[in-house]
Amino acid sequence: MNRARTGLFSLAILVALIPANATAQTESQLDQNYTRLRVYAVRPNISLTPKFGKDGRVCQMVFEPRRYDGQTIVLVSNLQEQETVGVIEEVVPESDRGRRLEGGGFSKWLKSDIAGGFITTTYRYDNMTIQFHGTVRKKDVDSMVAVVTFPQRSCD
């Protein structure tokens, strides 16, 4: 009886250890199966994910709240619009973005669209557009993500 119990115990340990070994992922295994993203921490609370065109130039940038810094998880955080515009203007020099498009009446610089509880706010420059996408809620008025595009640059 003891021998059977020892055998079953050994088998149980072996079965328990095999999946742990078999599921360990290496960097090369992940690279083979998934697209690697290049993400930059431009501020402790803001991440930047760029997309590059065939010419190697940035054609799109996505700014998002940084949810994890290696130690802390922040589940509820949003981008502060004015802070993020300042960061984007820091990342993209004026020589690349151009000047803000100012206008009388309906501004060419700033435009907001609201539909179905979602808001998109657009800031325009000569060579770049920033769009903030978020939700419209009283306690959560800040944007969730900012997308920067360069109309003259192709991402294809």
C-alpha positions in Angstrom: 0.0 0.0 0.0 2.8 2.4 0.9 4.5 1.6 -2.4 1.4 2.4 -4.4 0.9 5.7 -2.5 4.6 6.6 -3.1 4.2 5.8 -6.8 1.1 7.9 -7.1 2.7 10.8 -5.2 5.7 10.7 -7.5 3.5 10.7 -10.5 1.5 13.6 -9.2 4.6 15.7 -8.7 5.9 14.8 -12.2 2.6 15.8 -13.8 2.5 19.0 -11.8 6.0 20.0 -12.9 5.7 19.2 -16.6 3.2 22.0 -17.5 5.2 24.6 -15.6 8.2 23.8 -17.7 6.3 23.4 -21.0 4.5 26.8 -20.7 7.6 29.0 -19.9 7.9 31.5 -22.7 11.2 32.8 -24.0 11.8 36.1 -25.9 12.3 34.3 -29.2 9.1 32.2 -28.7 7.1 35.4 -28.1 8.7 37.1 -31.1 7.8 34.2 -33.3 4.1 34.3 -32.3 3.4 38.0 -31.6 4.1 41.4 -32.9 6.7 43.2 -30.8 5.7 46.7 -29.8 8.1 49.5 -29.1 6.7 51.5 -26.2 8.4 54.5 -24.6 7.7 56.0 -21.1 7.7 59.7 -21.9 6.4 60.5 -18.5 5.9 58.3 -15.4 2.2 58.4 -16.3 2.3 58.5 -20.1 3.3 55.8 -22.6 4.1 56.4 -26.3 3.7 53.7 -28.9 5.0 54.9 -32.3 4.3 53.4 -35.8 6.9 53.8 -38.5 6.5 54.1 -42.2 8.7 52.3 -44.8 11.0 55.4 -44.8 11.7 54.9 -41.1 9.9 58.1 -40.0 7.2 58.1 -37.4 3.8 58.2 -39.2 1.6 57.7 -36.1 2.0 57.9 -32.3 -0.4 56.7 -29.7 -0.2 58.3 -26.2 -1.9 56.3 -23.4 -2.0 56.3 -19.6 0.9 54.2 -18.4 -0.9 51.4 -16.4 2.1 49.5 -15.0 5.6 50.8 -14.2 7.2 47.5 -13.2 6.1 47.9 -9.6 2.7 49.6 -9.4 -0.5 48.9 -11.3 -2.8 52.0 -11.9 -6.2 50.9 -13.1 -7.9 54.2 -13.2 -5.9 56.9 -14.9 -6.5 59.2 -17.8 -4.5 61.5 -19.9 -4.7 65.2 -18.9 -5.3 66.9 -22.3 -3.2 70.0 -21.7 -0.3 68.0 -20.2 -0.4 65.6 -23.1 -0.4 68.3 -25.7 2.7 69.7 -24.1 4.4 66.3 -24.1 3.5 65.8 -27.8 4.9 69.3 -28.6 8.1 68.2 -26.8 8.4 64.9 -28.7 7.6 66.4 -32.1 9.7 69.5 -32.7 8.0 72.5 -34.3 10.0 72.0 -37.4 8.2 68.7 -37.9 4.7 69.5 -36.6 4.4 73.0 -38.0 2.5 75.8 -36.3 -0.9 75.5 -34.7 -3.6 76.2 -37.1 -5.5 79.1 -35.6 -8.8 80.4 -37.0 -11.5 82.8 -36.4 -15.1 81.6 -35.6 -14.9 77.9 -35.8 -11.3 77.3 -34.8 -9.1 75.3 -37.1 -6.9 74.5 -34.1 -9.5 72.8 -31.8 -12.6 70.9 -32.6 -14.7 68.4 -30.4 -17.2 65.9 -31.6 -19.5 64.1 -29.1 -21.5 61.0 -30.1 -23.0 58.3 -28.0 -21.2 59.1 -24.8 -17.8 59.4 -26.5 -15.8 62.5 -27.3 -13.1 63.1 -29.9 -11.2 66.4 -29.6 -8.9 67.3 -32.5 -6.0 69.7 -32.5 -4.5 70.7 -35.9 -1.1 71.8 -36.9 0.4 72.4 -40.3 1.9 68.9 -40.5 0.3 67.0 -37.7 -3.1 66.2 -36.1 -3.7 65.2 -32.5 -7.0 63.4 -31.7 -8.0 62.7 -28.1 -10.5 59.9 -27.7 -12.4 59.5 -24.4 -15.8 59.2 -22.8 -18.2 61.8 -21.5 -18.8 61.2 -17.9 -19.1 63.8 -15.1 -16.5 62.2 -12.9 -14.2 61.1 -15.8 -13.8 64.0 -18.1 -10.2 63.4 -19.2 -9.3 61.6 -22.4 -8.2 58.0 -22.4 -5.9 58.0 -25.5 -4.3 60.5 -27.9 -3.5 59.6 -31.5 -1.0 61.7 -33.4 -1.0 61.4 -37.2 1.0 63.1 -39.9 -1.1 63.4 -43.1 1.9 63.7 -45.4 3.5 60.5 -44.1 2.4 57.1 -45.1 2.1 54.2 -42.6 1.8 51.6 -45.4 
